[in-house]
Amino acid sequence: MLPFLLFPSQRNSLKMYMLVENHSKSVLHLKRSPGIRSWSLLVGISSVGLAAAYYSEDSLGWKLFYIAGCLFVAVQNLEDWEEVIFEKDSGKVFSKTFNLYKKLLTLSRAGHEQVVVVPLDEIRAVNVEEEKVRYFGKGYLVVLRFVTGFSHPLTQSAVMGSRSDVEAVAKLITSFLELNKVPSDQDLENSSETDGSDTDEPKEKD
């Protein structure tokens, strides 16, 4: 089934930030579909076009223009279908984005899906950030922090509602990547021995 035929109600709760498609020791696969806010905008804007065409006394051509114009704007405001795959075997993160609006514009397979590949070992932290959501106030999303200082949002748009749903995803990613792993006593001992060996190097005799 094509991704734009899948409604959020078909996969668990609408309030979920991202759905866990697969979770193992080596792979963490997360997915997200347009939320209820996005579908509400789609229905609302489309309804305006239908109402304008129904009550208008203009010609059929103008009525079709009203409907097509509102549908165009509605699809433009629809959120993306997104999935993120963390693979320890390949050492990479794959971020895929499907945009229905771009798909309709290109009318081809090329260019409708954006793929971003990031090295897994460069992620140093996973945070939850607050972001302003157009028309609705504020929302939350997960942001990946890299050792280079670069940051990348896990999704293109924030989710409305409880922050706890987003924090749960951030904790899941942090746990999978073992970013919260506390150094063991053995690691600390090896580190201290290395530091000691560096300071106790024999001095050269004159």
CORFEN-V374416 format. One record per backbone hydrogen bond with DSSP energy under -0.5 kcal/mol. NH is the residue of the N-H (numbers start at 1). CO is the residue of the C=O. If there is no record, write none. Layout:
nh/co
NH/CO
NH/CO
//
This chain:
nh/co
5/2
6/3
7/5
10/7
11/8
16/13
19/31
21/19
21/29
22/29
24/27
28/86
29/22
30/28
30/84
31/19
32/82
39/35
40/36
41/37
42/38
43/39
44/40
45/41
46/42
47/43
48/44
49/45
50/46
51/47
52/48
53/49
54/50
55/51
56/52
63/59
64/60
65/61
66/62
67/63
68/64
69/65
70/66
71/67
72/68
73/69
74/70
75/71
76/72
77/73
78/75
81/98
82/32
82/80
83/96
84/30
85/94
86/28
86/84
87/85
87/92
88/26
88/86
91/87
92/87
93/118
94/85
95/93
95/116
96/83
96/94
97/114
98/81
99/112
100/98
103/99
104/100
105/101
106/102
107/103
112/109
114/97
116/95
118/93
120/91
122/119
123/120
124/145
125/145
127/143
129/141
131/139
133/137
134/132
136/133
137/133
138/136
139/131
140/159
141/129
143/127
144/152
145/125
146/150
147/122
149/146
152/144
154/142
155/142
159/140
166/162
167/163
168/164
169/165
170/166
171/167
172/168
173/169
174/170
175/171
176/172
177/173
178/174
178/175
179/174
180/174
181/178
188/184
189/185
190/186
191/187
192/188
193/189
194/190
195/191
196/192
197/193
198/194
199/195
200/196
201/198
//
